[in-house]
Amino acid sequence: MLTAVRAQLGGALFRRVAGPDGPATRARIHETPGPRWFAPDRPIRTVHGDASMFIGGLSALLLQSLHPLAMAAVAGHSGYRGDPWGRLQRTSTFLAVTTYGTSVDAQRAVDHVRAIHERIRGTTSDGAAYHAADPHLLGWVHAAETDSFLRAHARFGARPLDAAGYDGYVADTARVAEALGVSDPPRDRRQLAERLTAYRPELGATSEARAAARFLLLRPPVPLAVRPFYGGLAANAVVLLPPWARAMLGLPRVPVVESLTVRPTGLALTRAIRWAMSPPPGRSGPA
């Protein structure tokens, strides 16, 4: 009975994240022979394979929205409102392919994204021009994503890494960032913190950023029955943000409530996701 419940819940989560072609895509990523960008013992495999990514991903979207040019590109071209699950599935597939797939498939995925970025151009409501392929703009998206995934894993990961391990994670992500066109990405936590600080004068909560936060936190595209579960993940995504980012988005801090309620809920939810999506006893491989 418990195994059936796990299989049903894990399957539902996997379909949401990976899409209808998820099982075939997973098999291709993990079973195709050939060299990989990252060896099995690399930190990026540990971080990206953990349930903490559910919280880290939401937090990354909130943090990334604070760059007006990046947010204008997302608002104008990503279709995150009309097809939020499709965007999630494309992002999760890209992360899986570049982290676990063959070098050939990883490069093919990067080339596809770069071709899309090259076509995305426009101007903000203030008349500032943006281009998704701009190395500086890509650098912000990368730094915000890497910091969010790292923070989430350090707090909610099943097996948190040591200091050297998290530095190794930043170095691993730099491999993908360079392939995408980021110039000189950070390669350890110190450089990552310095890079985020360097971007801060460019950041601000535009109307598009606030609208994205409302969509992600208050009007998520999930069934009513799942809202409490999603709400717990979203609350922890907010808590995970740097204090200055929360202040920019106008998201209040309630330290006592966060310590006594929000963070324990995040731990419980990530454990539940981990249990649901892990293979049942006697079976190897993904759920």
Backbone bond lengths (Angstrom), bond angles and torsions (degrees), N, CA, C in turn:
res aa  C-N    CA-C-N  psi(-1)  N-CA   C-N-CA  omega(-1)  CA-C   N-CA-C  phi
1 M - - - 1.463 - - 1.533 110.47 -
2 L 1.350 115.68 -48.29 1.452 119.55 -179.39 1.526 111.00 -64.38
3 T 1.335 116.06 -38.23 1.464 120.11 178.20 1.524 110.77 -63.47
4 A 1.327 117.02 -39.20 1.462 120.92 179.13 1.523 111.26 -65.96
5 V 1.340 116.21 -40.94 1.461 120.48 178.39 1.524 110.08 -63.02
6 R 1.344 115.33 -44.18 1.457 119.46 179.23 1.524 110.69 -60.82
7 A 1.331 116.52 -45.33 1.463 120.36 -178.73 1.524 111.31 -62.90
8 Q 1.320 117.04 -40.44 1.465 120.64 -178.88 1.530 111.10 -68.14
9 L 1.338 115.78 -46.22 1.459 119.46 -179.57 1.524 111.16 -67.30
10 G 1.334 116.28 -44.37 1.456 119.82 179.63 1.520 112.26 -63.21
11 G 1.339 115.83 -39.38 1.452 119.76 177.95 1.511 112.55 -64.15
12 A 1.341 116.50 -40.32 1.460 120.79 179.57 1.533 110.66 -64.65
13 L 1.336 116.13 -43.88 1.466 119.56 178.47 1.526 111.01 -63.34
14 F 1.317 115.52 -43.88 1.462 119.74 -177.89 1.525 111.48 -63.52
15 R 1.330 116.91 -40.41 1.467 119.82 178.77 1.519 111.21 -63.57
16 R 1.334 116.95 -38.07 1.458 120.19 179.10 1.524 111.49 -64.62
17 V 1.323 115.37 -42.07 1.458 120.17 -174.74 1.522 112.01 -81.61
18 A 1.333 116.90 -39.95 1.468 121.18 -172.60 1.515 114.00 -101.49
19 G 1.329 118.75 -15.48 1.446 120.86 179.61 1.518 113.19 86.15
20 P 1.335 117.44 175.81 1.467 121.31 -175.69 1.522 113.60 -63.50
21 D 1.331 117.51 -26.22 1.466 120.93 179.15 1.522 112.24 -93.01
22 G 1.325 116.01 12.56 1.451 120.62 -175.43 1.524 115.09 -55.46
23 P 1.336 119.19 -48.78 1.473 118.90 -179.06 1.527 113.20 -59.40
24 A 1.335 116.83 -42.32 1.460 119.52 179.29 1.526 111.05 -67.59
25 T 1.327 116.52 -39.91 1.458 120.47 178.87 1.525 110.67 -65.08
26 R 1.328 116.14 -42.20 1.468 120.15 178.91 1.519 110.96 -61.45
27 A 1.327 116.26 -43.79 1.465 119.37 179.87 1.523 111.16 -62.27
28 R 1.338 116.06 -41.77 1.468 119.41 180.00 1.522 110.63 -64.77
29 I 1.334 116.89 -42.71 1.459 120.51 -177.58 1.521 111.46 -63.19
30 H 1.326 116.21 -47.71 1.464 119.93 -171.33 1.529 113.72 -89.06
31 E 1.323 117.99 -24.92 1.462 119.71 -171.97 1.523 114.54 -103.54
32 T 1.328 117.67 -14.22 1.461 119.31 178.63 1.528 109.34 -69.31
33 P 1.326 118.29 125.70 1.463 119.87 -179.99 1.516 111.91 -72.94
34 G 1.325 115.19 153.86 1.451 120.23 177.63 1.513 111.41 139.64
35 P 1.334 117.45 164.90 1.466 121.43 178.98 1.524 111.44 -66.47
36 R 1.324 115.37 151.27 1.465 123.08 179.22 1.529 109.75 -116.33
37 W 1.317 116.19 159.68 1.457 119.93 173.10 1.524 110.86 -67.31
38 F 1.334 117.05 -31.77 1.453 120.34 -173.95 1.525 110.62 -128.64
39 A 1.323 115.84 130.47 1.457 121.48 178.51 1.529 110.10 -69.01
40 P 1.328 118.32 159.66 1.469 121.23 -177.12 1.522 114.73 -57.12
41 D 1.339 118.07 -25.91 1.459 119.68 -176.79 1.535 113.06 -93.81
42 R 1.335 118.33 7.51 1.460 120.10 -177.82 1.531 111.33 -75.15
43 P 1.347 117.16 145.68 1.464 121.01 -177.49 1.524 114.06 -58.63
44 I 1.333 117.93 -32.34 1.460 119.26 -177.77 1.525 111.18 -61.18
45 R 1.319 117.32 -32.30 1.455 120.74 178.55 1.526 111.27 -69.74
46 T 1.326 116.00 -36.48 1.464 120.00 178.19 1.526 111.09 -67.27
47 V 1.326 116.34 -46.47 1.468 120.50 -176.37 1.524 111.00 -68.58
48 H 1.320 117.55 -48.76 1.459 120.61 -174.56 1.522 112.98 -73.92
49 G 1.310 117.96 -13.22 1.454 120.52 177.78 1.518 113.77 -96.06
50 D 1.333 117.43 6.35 1.461 121.11 -175.60 1.522 112.22 -101.88
51 A 1.328 115.86 151.70 1.468 121.29 -179.76 1.515 113.00 -64.25
52 S 1.319 118.38 -17.41 1.461 121.08 177.69 1.523 112.06 -60.96
53 M 1.334 116.90 -17.18 1.469 120.50 179.80 1.527 111.62 -63.14
54 F 1.326 118.41 -25.98 1.459 120.30 178.46 1.526 110.20 -62.18
55 I 1.325 116.62 -42.85 1.466 120.70 178.19 1.517 110.27 -77.04
56 G 1.321 117.29 -42.84 1.456 120.37 -179.80 1.514 113.05 -60.36
57 G 1.331 116.72 -37.33 1.455 120.13 179.89 1.518 112.80 -65.08
58 L 1.339 116.49 -43.31 1.466 119.84 177.36 1.519 111.13 -64.05
59 S 1.331 116.02 -42.39 1.457 119.58 179.86 1.527 110.85 -64.03
60 A 1.333 116.64 -38.06 1.461 120.43 178.89 1.527 111.41 -62.21
61 L 1.323 117.18 -41.79 1.463 120.10 179.83 1.532 111.07 -62.18
62 L 1.330 116.60 -41.31 1.464 120.04 178.69 1.526 110.89 -64.80
63 L 1.335 116.55 -44.06 1.459 120.40 -178.76 1.522 111.12 -67.69
64 Q 1.314 117.73 -44.03 1.462 121.03 -179.22 1.519 111.96 -61.57
65 S 1.334 116.62 -30.55 1.470 120.04 -176.78 1.516 112.97 -64.90
66 L 1.326 117.89 -14.35 1.461 120.72 -175.12 1.525 113.75 -78.31
67 H 1.318 117.87 -8.93 1.473 118.19 173.19 1.528 107.36 -91.00
68 P 1.325 118.46 115.34 1.473 120.65 -174.30 1.522 113.92 -55.12
69 L 1.326 118.26 -37.68 1.459 119.69 -178.88 1.527 111.22 -72.02
70 A 1.324 116.61 -41.79 1.462 119.96 177.81 1.525 110.63 -63.81
71 M 1.338 116.12 -41.59 1.463 119.37 -178.50 1.516 110.97 -69.16
72 A 1.313 117.96 -35.70 1.465 120.58 177.34 1.524 110.52 -63.57
73 A 1.331 116.69 -39.30 1.464 120.09 178.20 1.514 111.04 -65.39
74 V 1.332 116.79 -41.41 1.464 120.57 178.99 1.525 110.45 -65.89
75 A 1.338 116.06 -47.82 1.464 120.06 -177.88 1.522 111.72 -62.89
76 G 1.313 116.51 -35.16 1.456 119.60 -175.01 1.511 115.68 -88.48
77 H 1.340 117.03 -19.85 1.466 118.00 -170.38 1.524 116.12 -134.14
78 S 1.345 118.89 -16.34 1.463 118.24 -171.33 1.519 114.00 -85.16
79 G 1.336 117.84 -23.80 1.464 119.93 -176.81 1.513 112.78 67.29
80 Y 1.343 116.50 31.32 1.470 118.48 -175.69 1.528 112.69 -66.00
81 R 1.332 117.53 -24.82 1.461 119.24 177.60 1.531 111.90 -80.39
82 G 1.326 115.62 -44.04 1.455 119.22 -176.92 1.510 113.97 -75.39
83 D 1.334 116.45 -29.22 1.468 119.78 -178.12 1.533 109.74 -142.30
84 P 1.343 117.51 61.90 1.474 119.24 -176.17 1.510 113.11 -64.16
85 W 1.338 116.98 -36.98 1.466 118.59 -179.27 1.519 111.50 -71.19
86 G 1.320 116.63 -34.67 1.456 119.17 176.25 1.519 111.25 -63.49
87 R 1.332 116.14 -41.29 1.469 119.40 178.28 1.521 110.61 -64.03
88 L 1.341 116.68 -42.72 1.465 120.43 177.63 1.520 111.09 -60.32
89 Q 1.326 115.93 -43.64 1.458 119.72 -177.96 1.527 111.54 -66.04
90 R 1.310 117.04 -39.09 1.468 119.69 178.08 1.523 110.78 -66.02
91 T 1.330 116.51 -40.58 1.462 120.13 179.49 1.520 111.18 -66.50
92 S 1.333 117.01 -45.28 1.468 119.91 -178.71 1.520 110.97 -64.83
93 T 1.337 116.74 -36.10 1.466 119.57 177.92 1.519 110.75 -66.46
94 F 1.332 117.06 -41.06 1.468 120.06 178.13 1.527 110.69 -61.34
95 L 1.328 116.85 -45.63 1.462 120.18 178.84 1.524 111.06 -61.25
96 A 1.320 116.76 -42.10 1.466 120.15 -178.87 1.527 111.33 -66.27
97 V 1.322 116.92 -43.80 1.461 119.92 -177.81 1.521 111.17 -65.49
98 T 1.330 117.10 -45.58 1.459 119.07 -177.75 1.527 112.09 -72.26
99 T 1.329 117.80 -26.88 1.461 120.90 -179.24 1.520 112.45 -83.82
100 Y 1.335 116.92 -42.22 1.470 120.85 -171.06 1.530 114.13 -117.34
101 G 1.326 117.80 -17.63 1.458 120.51 -173.10 1.515 113.07 -78.17
102 T 1.321 114.74 175.24 1.461 119.44 177.31 1.523 110.17 -66.35
103 S 1.319 115.51 159.53 1.464 119.86 178.73 1.520 111.26 -59.92
104 V 1.332 116.24 -36.86 1.467 120.07 179.65 1.524 110.10 -64.64
105 D 1.328 117.10 -47.04 1.462 120.52 -179.86 1.525 111.25 -66.56
106 A 1.338 117.54 -38.17 1.461 120.81 178.99 1.524 110.51 -62.11
107 Q 1.322 116.72 -45.33 1.459 120.22 179.83 1.524 110.92 -65.98
108 R 1.330 116.60 -37.53 1.460 120.04 178.25 1.536 110.45 -63.40
109 A 1.337 116.86 -40.33 1.463 120.84 178.60 1.526 110.85 -65.04
110 V 1.316 116.57 -41.58 1.462 121.09 178.28 1.528 110.72 -64.08
111 D 1.308 116.76 -44.30 1.469 120.20 179.76 1.530 110.88 -60.64
112 H 1.331 116.20 -39.04 1.468 120.40 179.36 1.528 110.56 -63.58
113 V 1.335 116.83 -44.75 1.466 120.39 -179.59 1.525 110.37 -66.78
114 R 1.311 117.12 -40.23 1.461 119.53 179.26 1.526 111.89 -63.03
115 A 1.320 116.57 -36.59 1.464 119.81 177.73 1.526 110.63 -64.87
116 I 1.332 116.57 -38.96 1.468 120.29 177.12 1.522 110.37 -65.74
117 H 1.334 116.53 -46.96 1.464 120.34 -179.80 1.530 111.23 -58.12
118 E 1.316 116.50 -37.82 1.460 120.16 -177.03 1.533 111.03 -61.95
119 R 1.326 116.99 -30.42 1.473 120.73 -176.87 1.525 113.07 -85.00
120 I 1.337 117.31 -15.76 1.469 120.13 -173.29 1.521 110.13 -89.36
121 R 1.320 115.21 107.75 1.464 122.81 178.77 1.517 108.28 -138.88
122 G 1.315 115.83 158.43 1.453 119.02 177.33 1.517 110.89 172.11
123 T 1.330 115.69 -166.88 1.459 121.41 176.74 1.519 108.72 -133.48
124 T 1.318 115.97 150.37 1.457 121.24 176.93 1.527 109.15 -77.64
125 S 1.330 115.97 174.47 1.465 120.13 177.64 1.520 111.23 -64.04
126 D 1.335 117.12 -19.49 1.468 121.27 177.14 1.520 112.53 -91.44
127 G 1.334 116.75 0.96 1.449 120.14 177.59 1.511 115.86 89.82
128 A 1.339 117.42 7.40 1.467 120.26 178.66 1.523 109.46 -81.18
129 A 1.315 116.30 134.39 1.463 120.64 -178.96 1.525 110.45 -81.93
130 Y 1.325 115.69 145.12 1.462 120.20 175.32 1.527 109.16 -136.10
131 H 1.307 114.48 154.30 1.455 122.36 176.71 1.521 106.13 -143.67
132 A 1.324 117.48 121.08 1.464 121.22 -174.43 1.519 113.05 -62.07
133 A 1.329 117.77 -20.77 1.463 121.35 179.56 1.527 112.48 -86.96
134 D 1.319 118.69 -0.72 1.459 122.39 179.06 1.532 109.41 -59.87
135 P 1.330 119.22 119.80 1.466 120.86 -178.09 1.523 113.63 -56.31
136 H 1.331 117.18 -35.27 1.465 120.20 179.93 1.527 111.03 -67.51
137 L 1.321 116.76 -41.87 1.462 120.55 178.68 1.528 110.77 -68.63
138 L 1.314 116.63 -40.70 1.455 120.68 175.60 1.526 110.71 -61.38
139 G 1.322 115.99 -34.41 1.454 120.14 178.99 1.515 112.67 -63.30
140 W 1.354 116.20 -37.61 1.463 119.18 176.91 1.528 110.67 -66.35
141 V 1.305 117.03 -47.07 1.464 120.91 -179.18 1.528 110.13 -58.62
142 H 1.326 115.80 -43.12 1.465 120.21 179.89 1.533 111.61 -65.38
143 A 1.322 117.20 -47.70 1.462 120.24 -177.50 1.525 111.32 -62.88
144 A 1.334 116.80 -42.52 1.464 120.18 179.98 1.522 111.11 -65.13
145 E 1.324 116.98 -41.13 1.458 121.12 179.57 1.533 110.92 -66.35
146 T 1.329 116.77 -47.17 1.459 120.59 -178.49 1.517 111.00 -61.72
147 D 1.324 117.19 -44.67 1.461 120.91 179.74 1.531 111.08 -62.48
148 S 1.324 117.06 -40.62 1.467 120.68 -178.34 1.524 111.61 -67.78
149 F 1.327 116.81 -44.66 1.466 119.44 178.85 1.529 110.79 -64.47
150 L 1.331 116.47 -38.56 1.463 120.47 179.55 1.522 110.62 -65.49
151 R 1.322 116.94 -47.69 1.469 120.74 179.24 1.531 110.92 -59.18
152 A 1.321 116.04 -43.22 1.468 119.68 -178.07 1.519 110.76 -64.30
153 H 1.323 116.96 -43.60 1.459 119.05 -178.95 1.522 111.50 -67.75
154 A 1.324 117.38 -39.43 1.462 120.30 179.53 1.531 111.34 -61.99
155 R 1.339 116.51 -32.30 1.465 119.52 -177.52 1.523 112.80 -92.64
156 F 1.325 118.15 -36.37 1.457 120.71 -171.82 1.527 114.56 -119.93
157 G 1.320 117.92 -3.14 1.460 120.66 -176.53 1.520 112.53 -64.97
158 A 1.327 115.95 148.28 1.458 120.78 179.11 1.522 110.92 -64.91
159 R 1.324 116.52 -37.42 1.469 121.35 179.59 1.533 107.93 -134.76
160 P 1.343 117.09 83.25 1.462 119.69 179.75 1.527 111.36 -55.89
161 L 1.324 115.77 144.56 1.455 121.50 -179.59 1.529 110.55 -84.91
162 D 1.314 116.00 163.27 1.456 119.71 173.28 1.524 108.79 -83.59
163 A 1.332 116.13 -178.29 1.470 120.32 -176.02 1.522 111.38 -58.47
164 A 1.331 116.35 -43.96 1.465 119.49 179.83 1.520 111.07 -64.49
165 G 1.328 116.17 -35.87 1.450 120.18 179.43 1.520 112.21 -64.54
166 Y 1.330 116.86 -42.37 1.466 118.61 179.37 1.523 111.79 -72.21
167 D 1.329 117.24 -32.93 1.467 118.44 171.53 1.527 109.80 -61.74
168 G 1.345 115.60 -40.23 1.462 120.02 177.57 1.513 111.95 -63.64
169 Y 1.337 116.92 -34.88 1.462 120.05 177.40 1.526 110.31 -63.18
170 V 1.324 117.22 -45.62 1.464 120.39 179.14 1.530 109.92 -60.87
171 A 1.333 116.63 -41.45 1.465 120.16 178.58 1.523 111.26 -63.94
172 D 1.332 117.09 -39.35 1.470 120.13 178.30 1.524 110.97 -63.10
173 T 1.320 116.70 -45.51 1.466 118.98 -178.34 1.526 111.22 -65.08
174 A 1.332 116.35 -26.62 1.466 119.42 178.00 1.529 110.95 -63.21
175 R 1.322 116.75 -30.91 1.469 120.53 178.06 1.521 110.46 -60.72
176 V 1.320 116.86 -44.44 1.463 121.27 179.27 1.526 110.17 -71.12
177 A 1.333 116.53 -41.27 1.462 120.14 -178.26 1.520 111.63 -60.78
178 E 1.320 116.88 -43.80 1.469 119.74 178.43 1.522 111.32 -61.47
179 A 1.330 116.19 -40.06 1.460 119.74 179.08 1.528 111.09 -63.34
180 L 1.340 116.89 -31.10 1.456 121.40 179.88 1.526 112.79 -80.80
181 G 1.337 117.10 -12.27 1.456 119.66 178.29 1.509 115.54 113.34
182 V 1.348 118.21 7.79 1.460 120.76 177.16 1.527 109.11 -75.16
183 S 1.322 116.29 133.10 1.460 120.83 178.84 1.526 110.02 -87.46
184 D 1.324 116.52 125.13 1.460 122.77 174.61 1.529 112.19 48.56
185 P 1.333 119.41 61.37 1.465 120.82 178.65 1.524 111.40 -66.55
186 P 1.329 118.42 154.08 1.473 120.79 178.62 1.522 111.07 -62.47
187 R 1.343 115.38 148.96 1.463 120.33 -175.13 1.524 113.31 -123.24
188 D 1.316 117.34 3.73 1.460 120.62 170.47 1.524 107.47 -154.74
189 R 1.338 116.36 176.13 1.470 119.53 -174.58 1.519 112.40 -66.08
190 R 1.329 117.50 -34.37 1.460 119.42 179.08 1.520 110.42 -63.84
191 Q 1.315 116.90 -47.35 1.462 120.02 178.38 1.522 111.47 -63.63
192 L 1.328 116.81 -35.80 1.464 120.42 178.81 1.523 110.77 -63.95
193 A 1.331 117.02 -45.20 1.461 120.61 178.81 1.529 110.65 -62.95
194 E 1.317 116.85 -41.12 1.455 120.51 178.68 1.525 111.51 -64.22
195 R 1.327 116.46 -38.39 1.457 120.07 -179.27 1.530 110.78 -67.24
196 L 1.321 117.53 -42.23 1.463 120.39 177.95 1.527 110.65 -62.39
197 T 1.319 116.54 -41.29 1.464 120.30 178.25 1.528 110.87 -62.55
198 A 1.325 116.42 -39.55 1.461 120.15 -179.21 1.521 112.09 -64.01
199 Y 1.322 117.47 -29.91 1.464 120.85 -179.35 1.537 112.84 -80.17
200 R 1.305 117.95 -17.54 1.465 119.68 -169.74 1.526 115.21 -56.83
201 P 1.337 120.39 -37.37 1.477 118.59 177.99 1.526 113.68 -61.57
202 E 1.326 117.54 -19.69 1.464 121.12 -178.75 1.527 112.88 -88.64
203 L 1.329 117.51 -9.23 1.455 121.26 -169.21 1.525 112.49 -91.82
204 G 1.316 115.26 157.79 1.453 121.74 176.26 1.512 110.24 -179.26
205 A 1.311 115.35 154.47 1.465 120.37 -179.47 1.520 109.27 -89.27
206 T 1.313 116.85 94.10 1.460 121.77 176.55 1.524 109.91 -74.99
207 S 1.312 116.10 172.29 1.460 119.53 177.24 1.521 110.63 -61.87
208 E 1.352 116.68 -34.93 1.466 119.87 177.30 1.526 111.44 -66.03
209 A 1.340 117.27 -38.67 1.460 120.68 178.47 1.521 111.14 -65.48
210 R 1.323 116.77 -43.37 1.472 119.65 179.38 1.524 110.75 -66.27
211 A 1.323 116.76 -37.24 1.468 119.72 177.50 1.531 110.58 -64.99
212 A 1.324 116.44 -39.97 1.461 119.77 178.05 1.519 110.98 -64.28
213 A 1.336 117.14 -40.53 1.469 120.49 178.10 1.518 110.88 -63.47
214 R 1.332 117.54 -41.73 1.473 119.94 178.37 1.525 110.23 -63.11
215 F 1.326 116.02 -41.00 1.466 120.22 -179.85 1.528 110.31 -63.33
216 L 1.317 116.86 -46.52 1.460 120.79 -176.60 1.521 112.61 -70.91
217 L 1.333 117.09 -36.52 1.462 120.44 -172.10 1.523 113.85 -97.28
218 L 1.341 117.35 -33.78 1.464 119.78 -172.63 1.519 113.96 -111.68
219 R 1.341 117.42 -27.08 1.461 119.39 -177.80 1.525 110.75 -130.23
220 P 1.301 117.64 55.33 1.470 119.76 -176.55 1.525 111.16 -69.80
221 P 1.322 117.73 150.67 1.469 121.80 -178.84 1.525 112.28 -82.65
222 V 1.339 115.46 60.36 1.466 119.94 -179.87 1.529 108.48 -130.09
223 P 1.335 118.65 153.15 1.461 121.37 178.53 1.528 111.40 -60.82
224 L 1.328 116.33 153.67 1.466 120.71 -178.37 1.523 111.81 -56.43
225 A 1.323 116.81 -36.88 1.456 120.11 -177.88 1.520 112.68 -64.14
226 V 1.331 115.95 -23.49 1.466 120.89 -176.79 1.530 111.26 -97.42
227 R 1.334 117.38 -7.78 1.460 120.12 -175.69 1.535 113.51 -56.48
228 P 1.331 120.30 -44.26 1.475 118.43 179.53 1.527 112.63 -60.43
229 F 1.322 116.63 -40.95 1.458 121.67 177.74 1.529 110.09 -62.03
230 Y 1.327 116.57 -49.60 1.460 121.38 178.93 1.526 110.40 -62.70
231 G 1.341 116.30 -40.16 1.459 120.02 -179.38 1.520 112.28 -59.21
232 G 1.333 116.65 -37.12 1.455 119.98 177.42 1.512 111.69 -65.14
233 L 1.328 117.11 -41.21 1.459 120.64 177.25 1.534 110.64 -65.15
234 A 1.337 116.16 -44.60 1.465 120.52 -177.80 1.526 111.15 -64.65
235 A 1.335 117.41 -40.70 1.466 120.12 179.08 1.523 110.67 -60.96
236 N 1.321 116.84 -39.57 1.459 119.90 178.98 1.518 111.89 -72.89
237 A 1.329 117.34 -30.10 1.459 120.06 174.70 1.529 110.43 -62.80
238 V 1.328 116.76 -37.40 1.464 121.39 177.75 1.520 110.20 -67.76
239 V 1.344 116.60 -46.17 1.464 120.68 -179.53 1.521 111.06 -60.65
240 L 1.321 116.44 -30.49 1.461 121.67 -177.84 1.528 112.63 -72.04
241 L 1.326 117.92 -21.41 1.461 121.11 -177.39 1.527 111.50 -63.72
242 P 1.344 117.39 147.98 1.465 119.18 170.45 1.525 109.54 -58.50
243 P 1.325 118.67 145.03 1.478 120.65 -178.01 1.523 113.50 -52.91
244 W 1.339 117.39 -38.47 1.463 119.33 -178.78 1.527 111.61 -66.62
245 A 1.336 117.30 -32.39 1.462 120.19 178.61 1.523 110.40 -71.08
246 R 1.325 117.07 -40.61 1.466 120.17 176.41 1.516 110.83 -60.66
247 A 1.323 115.94 -41.26 1.462 119.87 -179.84 1.526 110.82 -63.47
248 M 1.325 117.31 -41.72 1.469 120.58 179.57 1.524 111.15 -61.24
249 L 1.335 116.66 -39.75 1.466 120.82 -178.36 1.523 112.55 -84.25
250 G 1.334 117.51 -3.12 1.455 120.81 179.53 1.518 113.39 69.15
251 L 1.327 116.58 31.51 1.462 121.26 179.75 1.519 108.26 -95.62
252 P 1.334 118.15 115.65 1.473 120.97 -171.83 1.524 112.68 -68.62
253 R 1.328 115.38 155.75 1.454 122.54 174.68 1.511 109.28 -108.27
254 V 1.340 116.21 131.41 1.461 122.42 175.20 1.527 106.16 -129.90
255 P 1.342 117.68 81.98 1.466 121.10 -169.30 1.520 114.91 -53.74
256 V 1.325 118.05 -42.86 1.466 119.70 -176.99 1.525 110.19 -65.02
257 V 1.330 116.86 -46.61 1.465 120.56 179.73 1.528 110.18 -63.39
258 E 1.309 116.23 -41.04 1.463 119.29 -179.14 1.521 111.32 -63.52
259 S 1.321 117.10 -41.64 1.463 120.42 -178.70 1.515 112.18 -70.51
260 L 1.328 116.90 -39.90 1.461 120.46 -173.90 1.524 113.46 -87.53
261 T 1.320 117.27 -25.36 1.468 119.53 -172.85 1.523 113.49 -123.52
262 V 1.326 117.04 -53.32 1.460 119.87 -170.43 1.525 111.52 -66.55
263 R 1.323 117.50 -52.41 1.464 119.48 -176.47 1.528 112.90 -64.68
264 P 1.341 119.23 -43.34 1.476 117.75 174.62 1.524 113.04 -59.43
265 T 1.342 116.14 -35.05 1.462 119.33 176.96 1.524 110.59 -64.37
266 G 1.320 116.84 -40.59 1.458 120.23 178.28 1.513 111.98 -62.08
267 L 1.324 116.82 -41.55 1.458 120.39 177.90 1.520 110.80 -63.21
268 A 1.340 115.94 -43.58 1.470 119.78 -179.51 1.523 111.31 -64.93
269 L 1.325 117.41 -41.36 1.465 120.62 -178.19 1.520 111.73 -68.02
270 T 1.331 117.01 -41.90 1.467 118.06 179.29 1.528 110.77 -67.56
271 R 1.324 117.58 -34.58 1.468 119.32 174.88 1.520 110.52 -63.45
272 A 1.340 116.38 -40.91 1.461 120.08 -179.84 1.527 110.96 -65.27
273 I 1.331 117.13 -42.60 1.469 120.55 178.24 1.525 109.86 -63.36
274 R 1.311 115.68 -42.83 1.466 120.72 -179.36 1.532 110.39 -61.30
275 W 1.303 116.20 -43.03 1.465 120.86 179.28 1.528 110.70 -64.74
276 A 1.340 115.90 -44.47 1.466 119.63 -176.48 1.525 112.03 -66.46
277 M 1.323 116.81 -36.44 1.463 119.88 -173.22 1.530 113.70 -96.90
278 S 1.333 116.71 1.56 1.463 119.27 176.09 1.520 109.11 -86.93
279 P 1.343 117.69 153.75 1.465 119.46 -179.98 1.509 111.25 -67.31
280 P 1.332 119.22 141.18 1.454 121.31 177.37 1.517 110.93 -65.45
281 P 1.352 118.32 162.83 1.453 121.52 -179.97 1.521 111.87 -54.61
282 G 1.320 114.76 136.56 1.464 118.93 178.03 1.495 113.90 88.40
283 R 1.350 117.58 0.13 1.459 120.75 179.66 1.506 109.80 -126.83
284 S 1.285 117.55 137.84 1.459 121.02 178.39 1.510 109.92 -102.96
285 G 1.306 114.57 161.77 1.459 119.25 177.41 1.499 112.11 89.19
286 P 1.334 118.01 176.19 1.463 123.37 -177.21 1.508 111.43 -62.73
287 A 1.337 115.40 156.88 1.465 120.49 179.90 1.519 111.06 -66.39
